[in-house]
Amino acid sequence: QVQLVESGGDVVQAGGSLRLSCAVSGSSSGVKIWAWYLQSPGQNDREPAASLSSAGSIRYADTVNGRFAISRDNEKNAVYLHMNELPPEDSGIYYCVVDDRMGRTIWGPGTRVTVSS
């Protein structure tokens, strides 16, 4: 089972950019889907922002489509979320998540992004 640790969260002004990183420990060979989820301030739900399947299929939430990009570096065993044109509504805790072939969903501890207006 992999373990995930996010980094890159910061305070940024509206309109700015950030790159979040997800370091993966353990073998990634069993991973089916890599994803980033957002938990907005004051919300209990975590919403998917972007996902990348092992087959290369990518999906984005409508609210981030065209501004966010998910990518993976196999050599570094890491997943990234490139975020551009950030509005305050993108603030929250971003979680790196994987679904593996054993049917497990694994979450990282999250990294906080604050977009100031």
Residue pairs with C-beta under 8 A, 6 or more apart in sequence:
1 26
1 100
1 104
1 106
2 24
2 25
2 26
2 27
2 28
2 30
2 31
2 98
2 100
2 106
3 24
3 25
3 26
3 106
3 108
4 22
4 23
4 24
4 25
4 96
4 97
4 98
4 106
4 107
4 108
5 22
5 23
5 25
5 96
5 108
5 109
6 20
6 21
6 22
6 23
6 94
6 95
6 96
6 108
6 109
6 110
6 111
7 20
7 21
7 22
7 23
7 111
8 18
8 19
8 20
8 21
8 111
9 18
9 20
9 93
9 94
9 111
9 112
9 113
10 18
10 113
10 114
11 114
11 115
11 116
12 18
12 86
12 113
12 114
12 115
12 116
13 115
13 116
14 86
14 87
14 88
14 115
14 116
14 117
15 85
15 86
15 87
16 86
16 115
17 82
17 83
17 84
17 85
17 86
18 83
18 86
18 113
19 80
19 81
19 82
19 83
20 36
20 80
20 81
20 83
20 94
20 96
20 111
20 113
21 78
21 79
21 80
22 34
22 36
22 78
22 79
22 80
22 81
22 96
22 108
23 77
23 78
24 77
24 78
24 79
24 98
25 77
28 74
28 77
30 100
30 101
30 102
31 54
31 98
31 99
31 100
31 101
32 53
32 54
32 98
32 99
32 100
32 101
33 51
33 52
33 53
33 54
33 98
33 99
34 51
34 52
34 53
34 70
34 72
34 79
34 96
34 97
34 98
35 48
35 49
35 50
35 51
35 52
35 70
35 96
35 97
35 98
35 99
36 48
36 49
36 50
36 51
36 68
36 70
36 79
36 81
36 94
36 95
36 96
36 97
37 46
37 47
37 48
37 49
37 94
37 95
37 97
38 46
38 47
38 49
38 90
38 92
38 93
38 94
38 95
39 45
39 46
39 47
39 92
39 93
39 95
39 110
40 47
40 89
40 91
40 92
41 91
41 92
43 92
46 95
47 61
48 59
48 61
49 60
49 61
49 63
49 64
49 68
49 81
49 94
50 58
50 59
50 60
50 61
50 64
50 68
50 69
50 70
50 81
51 58
51 59
51 70
52 58
52 70
52 71
52 72
52 79
58 70
60 66
60 68
60 70
63 89
64 83
64 90
67 83
67 84
67 85
67 86
68 81
68 82
68 83
68 84
69 81
69 82
70 79
70 80
70 81
70 82
71 79
71 80
71 82
72 78
72 79
72 80
73 79
73 80
79 96
81 94
83 90
83 113
86 113
86 115
87 115
88 115
88 116
88 117
89 115
90 113
90 115
91 113
91 114
91 115
92 112
92 113
93 110
93 111
93 112
93 113
94 110
94 111
94 112
94 113
95 107
95 108
95 109
95 110
96 107
96 108
97 105
97 106
97 107
97 108
98 105
98 106
99 105
100 106
